[in-house]
Amino acid sequence: MAPSTLLRPFSGLLAPARLRSGLLARSKFYVREPPNSKPDWLKVGLTLGTTAFLWVYLIKQHNEDVLEYKRRNGLE
């Protein structure tokens, strides 16, 4: 049996999807412009607060790591 005859049942899976003529495709998702005139202040506050917290934590962790490095290598 030739390999092409074995793959024939699966050729529909490999072919690109086609729309029937006359039918329109609709998206599941609606695209809307975000309301720029009314920002969501809760999201803004949470985003800025989280960013500030992460930067403070990153700098604190870095300083602790530098002190540990100096302690282990006898630099302090």
Backbone as a printed PyTorch tensor [residue, N CA C, xyz], in Angstrom:
tensor([[[  0.8500,  -1.1820,   0.0000],
         [  0.0000,   0.0000,   0.0000],
         [  0.8960,   1.2450,   0.0000]],

        [[  0.6070,   2.1750,  -0.8420],
         [  1.4260,   3.3800,  -0.9720],
         [  1.1440,   4.3270,   0.1910]],

        [[  2.1490,   5.0840,   0.6340],
         [  1.9460,   6.0090,   1.7530],
         [  0.8730,   7.0550,   1.4690]],

        [[  0.7120,   7.4560,   0.1980],
         [ -0.2860,   8.4890,  -0.0890],
         [ -1.6990,   7.9750,   0.1600]],

        [[ -1.9390,   6.6820,  -0.0640],
         [ -3.2780,   6.1410,   0.2060],
         [ -3.5240,   6.0150,   1.6980]],

        [[ -2.4620,   5.8460,   2.4680],
         [ -2.6270,   5.7920,   3.9250],
         [ -2.9560,   7.1620,   4.4960]],

        [[ -2.4060,   8.2110,   3.8800],
         [ -2.6040,   9.5590,   4.3910],
         [ -3.8560,  10.2290,   3.8550]],

        [[ -4.5130,   9.6140,   2.8710],
         [ -5.6780,  10.2390,   2.2490],
         [ -6.7880,  10.5660,   3.2510]],

        [[ -7.1200,   9.7080,   4.2210],
         [ -8.1790,  10.0740,   5.1770],
         [ -7.8140,  11.2970,   6.0270]],

        [[ -6.5320,  11.5690,   6.1790],
         [ -6.0940,  12.6880,   7.0150],
         [ -5.8370,  13.9540,   6.2210]],

        [[ -6.0430,  13.9180,   4.9130],
         [ -5.7500,  15.0910,   4.0960],
         [ -6.6570,  16.2660,   4.4500]],

        [[ -7.8620,  15.9790,   4.9280],
         [ -8.7590,  17.0550,   5.3510],
         [ -8.2380,  17.7830,   6.5750]],

        [[ -7.4780,  17.0860,   7.4090],
         [ -6.9080,  17.7220,   8.5980],
         [ -5.7550,  18.6400,   8.2310]],

        [[ -5.0540,  18.3000,   7.1740],
         [ -3.8930,  19.0920,   6.7780],
         [ -4.2560,  20.2630,   5.8860]],

        [[ -5.4090,  20.2090,   5.2480],
         [ -5.8230,  21.2840,   4.3500],
         [ -6.2780,  22.4850,   5.1740]],

        [[ -6.0570,  23.7060,   4.6680],
         [ -6.5250,  24.8830,   5.4060],
         [ -8.0460,  24.9240,   5.4400]],

        [[ -8.5710,  25.5030,   6.4860],
         [-10.0230,  25.5920,   6.6480],
         [-10.5920,  26.5190,   5.5780]],

        [[-11.7230,  26.1470,   5.0320],
         [-12.3630,  26.9620,   4.0040],
         [-13.7510,  27.3510,   4.4750]],

        [[-14.1240,  28.5960,   4.1730],
         [-15.4830,  29.0480,   4.4680],
         [-16.3450,  28.8220,   3.2390]],

        [[-17.5570,  28.3950,   3.4540],
         [-18.4680,  28.2410,   2.3310],
         [-18.8320,  29.6240,   1.8070]],

        [[-18.9970,  29.7170,   0.5160],
         [-19.3370,  31.0150,  -0.0560],
         [-20.7280,  31.4220,   0.4100]],

        [[-20.8860,  32.6670,   0.7680],
         [-22.1730,  33.1690,   1.2340],
         [-22.2860,  33.1890,   2.7490]],

        [[-21.4390,  32.4530,   3.4360],
         [-21.4850,  32.4520,   4.8950],
         [-20.4330,  33.4150,   5.4300]],

        [[-20.8030,  34.1460,   6.4280],
         [-19.8580,  35.0750,   7.0490],
         [-19.3590,  34.4870,   8.3510]],

        [[-18.1080,  34.7010,   8.6360],
         [-17.5240,  34.2200,   9.8840],
         [-17.6450,  35.3100,  10.9330]],

        [[-18.0930,  34.9360,  12.1200],
         [-18.1850,  35.8870,  13.2240],
         [-17.1970,  35.4940,  14.3010]],

        [[-16.5910,  36.4820,  14.9000],
         [-15.6360,  36.2290,  15.9570],
         [-16.3670,  35.9980,  17.2730]],

        [[-15.7780,  35.1670,  18.1330],
         [-16.3370,  34.9510,  19.4630],
         [-16.1350,  36.1780,  20.3460]],

        [[-15.1020,  36.9260,  20.0370],
         [-14.7140,  38.0250,  20.8950],
         [-15.1040,  39.3520,  20.2540]],

        [[-15.5390,  40.2680,  21.0740],
         [-15.8910,  41.5910,  20.5960],
         [-14.7140,  42.5190,  20.8480]],

        [[-14.3540,  43.2790,  19.8710],
         [-13.2550,  44.2210,  20.0110],
         [-13.8580,  45.5840,  20.2950]],

        [[-13.5090,  46.1530,  21.4470],
         [-13.9980,  47.4750,  21.8190],
         [-12.8080,  48.3500,  22.1680]],

        [[-12.9880,  49.6200,  21.9840],
         [-11.9770,  50.5670,  22.4250],
         [-12.0900,  50.7130,  23.9370]],

        [[-10.9560,  50.7200,  24.6440],
         [-11.0390,  50.9060,  26.0890],
         [-11.5110,  52.3180,  26.4130]],

        [[-12.2840,  52.4740,  27.4670],
         [-12.7760,  53.8140,  27.8190],
         [-11.6530,  54.6480,  28.4250]],

        [[-11.0110,  55.4710,  27.6040],
         [ -9.8950,  56.2820,  28.0740],
         [-10.3550,  57.4760,  28.8990]],

        [[-11.6050,  57.8560,  28.7690],
         [-12.0740,  59.0170,  29.5020],
         [-12.3390,  58.6820,  30.9770]],

        [[-12.5570,  57.4040,  31.2980],
         [-12.8120,  56.9860,  32.6790],
         [-11.8700,  55.8480,  33.0430]],

        [[-10.6700,  56.1580,  33.5420],
         [ -9.7580,  55.0730,  33.9170],
         [-10.2750,  54.3260,  35.1440]],

        [[ -9.9570,  53.0570,  35.2110],
         [-10.3280,  52.2280,  36.3560],
         [ -9.2690,  52.4420,  37.4410]],

        [[ -9.5760,  53.3070,  38.3920],
         [ -8.5830,  53.7240,  39.3880],
         [ -8.1760,  52.5870,  40.3080]],

        [[ -9.0350,  51.6060,  40.5060],
         [ -8.6530,  50.4550,  41.3210],
         [ -7.5320,  49.6730,  40.6370]],

        [[ -7.6790,  49.4260,  39.3420],
         [ -6.6300,  48.7160,  38.6020],
         [ -5.3470,  49.5290,  38.5380]],

        [[ -5.4760,  50.8400,  38.3630],
         [ -4.2960,  51.7010,  38.3110],
         [ -3.5570,  51.6500,  39.6450]],

        [[ -4.3030,  51.7630,  40.7440],
         [ -3.6870,  51.7250,  42.0720],
         [ -3.0360,  50.3900,  42.3650]],

        [[ -3.7290,  49.3020,  42.0130],
         [ -3.1460,  47.9760,  42.2440],
         [ -1.8920,  47.7640,  41.3970]],

        [[ -1.9060,  48.2450,  40.1760],
         [ -0.7430,  48.0820,  39.3050],
         [  0.4530,  48.8640,  39.8360]],

        [[  0.2400,  50.1240,  40.1800],
         [  1.3490,  50.9410,  40.6900],
         [  1.8360,  50.4370,  42.0490]],

        [[  0.9110,  50.0240,  42.9190],
         [  1.2980,  49.4870,  44.2220],
         [  2.1080,  48.2140,  44.1000]],

        [[  1.6760,  47.3340,  43.2180],
         [  2.4040,  46.0830,  43.0030],
         [  3.7810,  46.3540,  42.4280]],

        [[  3.8660,  47.2970,  41.4950],
         [  5.1570,  47.6380,  40.8980],
         [  6.1160,  48.1880,  41.9470]],

        [[  5.6270,  49.0880,  42.7790],
         [  6.4700,  49.6610,  43.8350],
         [  6.9250,  48.5870,  44.8160]],

        [[  6.0050,  47.7040,  45.2100],
         [  6.3510,  46.6250,  46.1330],
         [  7.4310,  45.7270,  45.5370]],

        [[  7.2700,  45.3500,  44.2790],
         [  8.2500,  44.4620,  43.6640],
         [  9.6200,  45.1020,  43.5330]],

        [[  9.6850,  46.4030,  43.2180],
         [ 10.9750,  47.0830,  43.1400],
         [ 11.6460,  47.1620,  44.5030]],

        [[ 10.8720,  47.4840,  45.5460],
         [ 11.4450,  47.5460,  46.8970],
         [ 11.9550,  46.1740,  47.3090]],

        [[ 11.1670,  45.1410,  47.0330],
         [ 11.5810,  43.7790,  47.3820],
         [ 12.8260,  43.3740,  46.6010]],

        [[ 12.9040,  43.7270,  45.3170],
         [ 14.0540,  43.3870,  44.4920],
         [ 15.3230,  44.0610,  45.0170]],

        [[ 15.2470,  45.3400,  45.3580],
         [ 16.4170,  46.0640,  45.8630],
         [ 16.8480,  45.5120,  47.2190]],

        [[ 15.8770,  45.2120,  48.0950],
         [ 16.1910,  44.6330,  49.4120],
         [ 16.8790,  43.2770,  49.2510]],

        [[ 16.3550,  42.4370,  48.3670],
         [ 16.9400,  41.1180,  48.1380],
         [ 18.3420,  41.2440,  47.5470]],

        [[ 18.5300,  42.1940,  46.6440],
         [ 19.8480,  42.4050,  46.0480],
         [ 20.8630,  42.8020,  47.1170]],

        [[ 20.4780,  43.7180,  47.9890],
         [ 21.4010,  44.1480,  49.0430],
         [ 21.7570,  42.9960,  49.9740]],

        [[ 20.7760,  42.1450,  50.3000],
         [ 21.0670,  40.9790,  51.1380],
         [ 22.0060,  40.0150,  50.4200]],

        [[ 21.8040,  39.8310,  49.1150],
         [ 22.6710,  38.9410,  48.3470],
         [ 24.0980,  39.4750,  48.2710]],

        [[ 24.2510,  40.7960,  48.1310],
         [ 25.5910,  41.3870,  48.0880],
         [ 26.2920,  41.1950,  49.4290]],

        [[ 25.5740,  41.4120,  50.5320],
         [ 26.1770,  41.2000,  51.8490],
         [ 26.5840,  39.7460,  52.0520]],

        [[ 25.7540,  38.8060,  51.6130],
         [ 26.0800,  37.3760,  51.7380],
         [ 27.3060,  37.0340,  50.8920]],

        [[ 27.3910,  37.5970,  49.6870],
         [ 28.5450,  37.3630,  48.8190],
         [ 29.8290,  37.8690,  49.4920]],

        [[ 29.7520,  39.0700,  50.0430],
         [ 30.9500,  39.6300,  50.7010],
         [ 31.3310,  38.8110,  51.9230]],

        [[ 30.3420,  38.3420,  52.6750],
         [ 30.6250,  37.5390,  53.8730],
         [ 31.2900,  36.2270,  53.4900]],

        [[ 30.7810,  35.5670,  52.4450],
         [ 31.3420,  34.2580,  52.0540],
         [ 32.7340,  34.3650,  51.4580]],

        [[ 33.0290,  35.4730,  50.8080],
         [ 34.3340,  35.6320,  50.1620],
         [ 35.3250,  36.4290,  50.9980]],

        [[ 34.9480,  36.7540,  52.2320],
         [ 35.8490,  37.4650,  53.1260],
         [ 36.1570,  38.8760,  52.6740]],

        [[ 35.2280,  39.5120,  52.0060],
         [ 35.4610,  40.8750,  51.5220],
         [ 35.0230,  41.9210,  52.5280]],

        [[ 34.3450,  41.4950,  53.5730],
         [ 33.8550,  42.4690,  54.5510],
         [ 34.5170,  42.2700,  55.8840]]])
